[in-house]
Amino acid sequence: MSAGGNGFFVTGTGTDVGKTISTVVLMHYFRNQGKVVSGYKPVASGCSRVSGQLQNQDALLLQSNSSQWLPYELINPYAFEAAISPHIAAKESGQVIDLSVVTANYAELVAGSDLVFVEGVGGWHAPLSDSMDVAALAQVLGLPIVLVVGIQLGGINYARLTFDAICASQLPCVGWIANCVEPEMLAVAENIATIRQSISAPLLGVIPYDEELDFSALAGTIEW
């Protein structure tokens, strides 16, 4: 599969379903093929101040696993301290998420990369302002979508709802990743099989629950 504009947009069925882990696994998968890969997290909530700069752990993980060193402000232009919905965090900090900034940073990343993986925030319809959500951000970038499904109770429903919403946006969903987020989850294989029957996009890989997060090893779970 080829990337639209040399990139993919990674979204999830909700918060804490493993978007960042899945993004980094995909980055390693393509790095292993000799690609120059960059990670991009345009918007992040829940940041800590480091040397006067707000930084997010997920964005730092994308930065450290990119093929080349990238300035933090390039890969995460909107970093909010409070771990709350971005549209509320932006209001509280007096900021407005400007899509022209997001697209300009993306263009700069694409210029120096074979592939750019853009990670969303929250779920597909997580609000970024009173009039804009993650779906609108993905539409502006115009990238094919990779859907990360947390394999958890309720995951089948979340997967079907999110996939339907992506289809309604008329952006192509190139595939989905099953991320096992609950170590004690029952009937994992059966849940994954049901989702495979429920959505038409191909399954790109099953990422097992892994406390060690050996991304190089986990890249072997991808079947793109």
Secondary structure, DSSP 8 states (H G I E B T S, - for coil): ---BTTEEEEEESSTTSSHHHHHHHHHHHHHTTT--EEEE-SEEES-EEETTEEE-HHHHHHHHHSSS---HHHH-SEEESSSS-HHHHHHHTT----HHHHHHHHHHHHHT-SEEEEE-SSSTT-BSSSS-BHHHHHHHHT--EEEEEEESTTHHHHHHHHHHHHHHTT--EEEEEEEE--TT-SSHHHHHHHHHHH-SS-EEEEE---SS--HHHHGGGB--
